[in-house]
Amino acid sequence: MSTKVELGKSGLNINPIGFGANAIGGHNLYPNLDEDQNKQLLKYVIHSGIDFIDTAYVYGLGRSEELIGEVVKELGNRDQLVIASKGAQNGDDLDNSPEFLKQTVYESLKRLQTDYIDLFYIHFPDDHTPKDESVQALKELKDQGLIRSIGVSNFSLEQLKEANKNGDVDVFEGYYNLLHRDPENELFPYLRENDISFVPYFPFQSGLLTGKYNGDETFPEGDLRSGQEDFQGDKFQENIKKVEQLEKIATAKNTSIANVVLAFYLQIDVIDAVIPGAKRKEQVDSNLKTLDVTLTKDEAQLIDRIFS
């Protein structure tokens, strides 16, 4: 197993391969989820040595948190895990007000059946609360021991700067992968300067960066991919060609394209951990194999060029 890494300056030490739990109880995101299977998978994840579990209120409107709470209580190993959750959804609106964020944390604690949440993120910015006030509310909860570290997600650079006015933000979770690299330009330099860790979501761009598509696929209406430019026409073909170029590196290292992609993220200085999701045990095993992959400087530069 891996040596652990610290997530930014949070004081949280974790296996750099975490677990994105949006398919655990996320009935509003995935059809036909089986909760018993969800719980068995989560146990498997934890027994495999993954100790960083990422959930959110919006995954099943609290159901993901409840299932995680049940499993962790049953296993009795809460102190060995780092649980991250997120909140900001107040009905159909976004709400970063201090009162609402505090209420959200209390409700998450109850669903997770725990006395503390290791990392709590403001999931999305609203457009009316000063972000330093939002973070101050979380800082008060941190001082009370109810959360251990503070994160923000999906904030613009300006919102992040306002949120981090007093240096209290530990982690930033954002949309980033080899096909969508905007954060590298402005966000990463700020994170670097302020010792804030970046956790990327959609690391595989709906599977496109794992090499599982050949370019002949079409996606029915209602499928998330049917509305994404990356999966349409020439763009889709171009993306497939880029991903195919990773096959050579993967073969040379006796690993998968997916592991090469995750290893690329982990060699970026502001990225301490990745949180790929999984619906099957084989996917969990596969994600963990990333820990055996070390890219040379030349390989990292080649990947950088292919996806520049």
C-alpha positions in Angstrom: 0.0 0.0 0.0 1.0 3.6 -0.4 2.7 5.9 2.0 0.1 8.5 3.0 0.1 12.1 1.9 -1.1 15.3 3.6 -3.9 17.0 1.9 -2.5 20.6 1.5 -2.1 22.1 5.0 -5.2 20.4 6.4 -3.4 18.0 8.7 -5.4 15.1 7.1 -3.2 12.2 6.0 -4.6 10.0 3.4 -4.0 7.4 0.7 -3.7 9.5 -2.4 -6.3 7.2 -4.1 -9.6 8.2 -2.6 -13.2 7.2 -3.5 -15.8 9.4 -5.0 -19.1 8.1 -3.5 -21.7 9.7 -5.8 -22.9 6.3 -6.9 -23.4 5.2 -3.3 -27.0 6.1 -2.7 -27.0 8.7 -5.4 -30.4 7.7 -6.8 -31.0 11.1 -8.3 -27.7 10.7 -10.3 -27.8 7.0 -11.3 -30.8 4.8 -12.1 -31.2 1.3 -10.6 -28.7 1.6 -7.7 -28.9 -1.4 -5.3 -28.2 -0.1 -1.7 -27.1 -3.5 -0.4 -24.6 -3.7 -3.3 -23.6 -0.1 -2.5 -22.8 -1.0 1.1 -20.8 -4.1 0.1 -18.8 -2.1 -2.3 -18.1 0.6 0.3 -16.9 -2.1 2.7 -14.6 -3.5 0.0 -13.3 0.0 -0.7 -12.4 0.5 2.9 -10.9 -3.0 3.4 -8.8 -2.3 0.3 -7.0 0.5 2.1 -8.8 3.5 0.6 -9.4 5.8 3.6 -10.5 9.1 1.9 -14.2 9.0 1.1 -15.8 11.9 -0.8 -19.5 12.4 -0.5 -22.1 15.3 -0.6 -25.6 16.1 0.4 -26.6 16.2 -3.3 -25.7 12.6 -3.8 -29.1 11.1 -3.2 -30.1 14.2 -1.2 -28.4 12.9 1.9 -28.8 9.1 1.1 -25.1 8.7 0.3 -24.1 10.1 3.6 -26.6 7.9 5.4 -25.3 4.7 3.8 -21.7 5.7 4.5 -22.7 6.4 8.1 -24.3 2.9 8.4 -21.2 1.1 7.0 -18.7 3.0 9.1 -20.7 2.4 12.2 -20.9 -1.3 11.4 -17.1 -1.5 10.7 -16.3 0.6 13.8 -13.2 2.2 12.2 -14.3 5.9 12.0 -11.0 7.1 13.3 -9.1 5.4 10.5 -11.1 7.2 7.8 -11.1 10.7 6.3 -14.6 11.6 5.3 -15.3 14.6 3.1 -18.8 16.0 2.5 -20.3 19.0 0.8 -23.3 21.2 1.0 -24.9 24.4 -0.3 -28.2 23.2 -1.7 -31.2 24.8 0.0 -34.2 23.3 -1.9 -33.7 24.5 -5.5 -31.4 27.3 -4.5 -27.8 27.7 -3.5 -27.2 29.1 0.0 -23.8 29.9 1.5 -25.2 31.9 4.4 -23.5 31.2 7.7 -26.8 30.0 9.3 -27.6 27.6 6.5 -24.0 26.2 6.2 -24.0 25.5 10.0 -27.4 23.8 9.7 -26.1 21.7 6.7 -23.1 20.5 8.7 -25.2 19.5 11.7 -27.5 17.5 9.4 -24.6 15.9 7.6 -23.1 14.9 11.0 -26.4 13.2 11.9 -26.7 11.3 8.6 -23.1 10.2 8.8 -23.6 9.2 12.5 -20.3 10.9 13.5 -19.1 13.6 15.9 -17.0 15.3 13.3 -16.5 15.6 9.5 -12.9 15.6 8.4 -13.3 17.9 5.4 -16.4 20.0 4.7 -16.8 21.9 1.4 -19.1 24.6 0.3 -20.3 22.7 -2.7 -21.2 25.6 -5.0 -21.1 29.3 -4.6 -24.3 31.3 -4.2 -24.4 34.8 -5.7 -25.2 36.8 -2.6 -23.2 35.7 0.4 -19.7 37.3 1.0 -17.5 34.2 0.8 -15.3 35.2 3.8 -18.4 35.1 5.9 -19.3 31.6 4.7 -15.8 30.4 5.5 -15.9 32.1 8.9 -19.0 30.1 9.8 -17.1 26.9 8.9 -14.1 28.1 10.9 -16.3 28.4 14.0 -17.4 24.8 13.5 -13.8 23.8 13.1 -12.9 25.6 16.3 -15.7 23.5 18.0 -14.2 20.3 16.6 -17.2 19.5 14.4 -15.2 19.7 11.2 -11.4 19.3 10.9 -10.7 21.2 7.7 -12.4 23.6 5.2 -12.9 23.2 1.5 -14.6 25.1 -1.3 -15.8 23.6 -4.6 -16.6 25.1 -8.0 -15.6 28.7 -6.9 -14.1 31.2 -9.3 -10.6 32.4 -8.5 -12.1 35.7 -7.2 -14.5 33.8 -5.0 -11.7 31.6 -3.7 -9.6 34.7 -2.9 -12.5 36.2 -0.9 -13.1 32.9 0.8 -9.5 32.5 1.8 -9.1 36.1 3.1 -7.9 34.7 6.4 -6.1 31.7 5.1 -8.7 29.2 6.3 -9.3 27.3 3.1 -7.4 23.9 3.0 -8.8 22.2 -0.1 -10.3 23.2 -3.5 -12.4 20.7 -5.4 -12.9 21.5 -9.1 -13.6 20.2 -12.6 -10.3 19.2 -14.1 -8.9 16.5 -16.4 -6.6 16.1 -19.4 -9.3 17.4 -21.7 -10.3 20.4 -19.5 -7.2 22.0 -18.1 -8.3 25.6 -17.5 -7.5 25.6 -13.8 -3.7 25.3 -14.6 -3.6 28.9 -15.8 -4.8 31.0 -12.9 -6.1 28.7 -10.2 -3.1 26.4 -9.7 -0.6 29.3 -9.2 -2.9 30.7 -6.4 -3.3 27.3 -4.8 0.4 26.7 -4.9 1.2 30.0 -3.2 -1.4 29.4 -0.5 -0.7 25.7 0.1 -4.3 24.7 -0.8 -4.7 21.2 -2.2 -6.6 20.7 -5.5 -8.9 17.6 -5.8 -10.1 17.1 -9.4 -13.5 15.7 -10.2 -14.5 14.0 -13.5 -10.9 12.8 -13.7 -11.9 10.4 -16.6 -14.4 12.7 -18.4 -17.2 10.1 -18.2 -14.8 7.3 -19.1 -13.4 9.0 -22.2 -9.9 9.1 -20.7 -9.9 5.4 -19.8 -9.6 4.2 -23.4 -12.9 2.4 -23.3 -14.4 4.1 -26.4 -13.5 3.5 -30.0 -15.3 6.5 -31.6 -18.2 4.5 -33.1 -20.4 5.0 -30.1 -23.6 7.1 -30.1 -25.4 8.2 -26.9 -29.2 8.3 -26.5 -31.0 11.4 -25.5 -31.0 11.7 -21.7 -27.5 10.2 -21.5 -25.1 12.7 -19.9 -22.7 12.2 -22.8 -25.2 13.1 -25.5 -25.0 16.7 -24.5 -21.2 16.9 -24.2 -19.1 18.3 -27.0 -16.3 15.9 -26.1 -18.5 13.0 -27.3 -19.7 14.5 -30.6 -18.4 14.4 -34.1 -14.9 15.4 -35.0 -14.2 16.4 -31.4 -15.0 12.9 -30.2 -12.7 11.3 -32.9 -9.9 13.8 -32.0 -10.2 12.9 -28.3 -10.1 9.2 -29.0 -6.8 9.7 -31.0 -5.2 11.5 -28.1 -6.2 8.8 -25.6 -4.9 6.1 -28.0 -1.5 7.7 -27.7 -1.4 6.8 -24.0 -1.6 3.1 -24.9 2.2 3.0 -25.5 3.0 4.4 -22.1 0.5 2.1 -20.4 1.8 -1.0 -22.2 5.4 -0.2 -21.4 4.4 0.1 -17.7 2.2 -3.0 -17.8 -0.8 -0.9 -16.6 -4.0 0.6 -17.9 -4.6 4.0 -19.6 -6.7 4.9 -16.6 -3.8 4.4 -14.2 -1.5 6.5 -16.4 -4.0 9.3 -16.4 -4.4 9.2 -12.6 -0.6 9.0 -12.2 -0.3 12.1 -14.4 -2.6 14.0 -12.0 -0.8 12.9 -8.9 2.6 14.1 -10.2 1.1 17.7 -10.4 2.3 19.5 -7.2 -1.0 20.9 -6.2 -2.9 17.6 -6.5 -2.3 15.4 -3.5 -5.3 13.0 -4.1 -7.7 11.8 -6.7 -11.3 10.5 -6.0 -12.3 8.3 -8.9 -15.7 6.7 -8.4 -16.4 3.0 -8.9 -19.5 0.8 -9.1 -17.6 -2.5 -9.1 -14.8 -4.1 -7.1 -12.7 -4.5 -10.2 -12.8 -0.7 -10.7 -11.6 -0.2 -7.1 -8.7 -2.7 -7.6 -7.9 -1.0 -10.9 -7.8 2.5 -9.4 -5.5 1.4 -6.6 -3.0 0.0 -9.1 -2.2 3.7 -9.9 0.0 3.6 -6.8 2.4 1.3 -8.6 2.8 3.7 -11.6 5.5 6.4 -11.6 5.8 8.5 -14.7 9.3 9.7 -15.8 9.7 13.4 -16.5 9.8 12.6 -20.3 6.5 10.6 -20.1 4.8 13.4 -18.1 6.0 15.9 -20.7 4.8 13.7 -23.5 1.3 13.5 -22.0 1.3 17.2 -21.4 2.0 17.8 -25.1 -0.5 15.3 -26.4 -3.3 17.1 -24.4 -1.9 20.6 -24.7 
